[in-house]
Amino acid sequence: MFDPDEKHVPVKIRHVRPTDTEMWERMRCDMWRDGREDHGPEIAGFFSGTRAEPEAVLVAEGAGGHLVAVAELSIRTDLPSRLGQPVGYVEGLFVVPEARGQGIVRSLLRASREWARQQGCTGLASDRAGRIVMDRTYENL
C-alpha cells in the first residue's frame, strides 16, 4: 500500500558488479541465514557463469556508492497460473535496515519488471509465506 509519508531517497539501480561481492554476500547472509558458507561460492559461480540461478542481480546504490539493497532474479516456466510461459521471478530481495521505508523496494521492483520484459517474460512474480504472488500490474506498465 502506498504511504504518502514514505520518504523517497534517490538510489541508482544497476546490475551487480564483481566489486560488489563483499556487500552482496553480507546482504545474502542477512537475508538467508542458513547456508552462510554457500553464499561466497555461489556468488563466485554467478560471476564466472557456472550457475544457472540467479540469472540477474540488481542492486540499489545509495549515497557515496554504498549498496543498500539487492534483488536476485530468475526466469521460471513452472508457475501454475502461467505454466510453460517465462515469468521473471524475484528469488530474493533485501534492503539494509537503515535504508528501509525509503521507496527502494519500489525502485528495485520497477527495474526487475523492466529486466523481465527485456527477457521476453510474460510477468513478474515472487513467493511470500509459501504462496506465489504475481504482479498483476505488469501488463499495464
C-alpha angles and dihedrals in degrees: 000000000000114000111202090202092055112120116234114208118189113247132172113237113207143145116280118262131205088252087063093060098107096049093041089053091049091052091046090053090053092045097045111024093177114080096021090156090061098056098078095049091044091053090048088051091051092055093044091050095239096117124077093206139084093032093191137009122203123194134194113226115202133190115325092018094284117149113239102171145017136200121194113204137193138166119245131188097183102078110128095226092051104025112182093010121110111249125182108237130200102219094178138359126184134173120189109249096246091056099049122118093032102104095261095126090054091052092048093049092050090052090046090054090051091049090051091050091051089054091054095252122160095218148339124256145163137176131252125186090349098308129104116247114200120201100240093187093060096099093046098055 
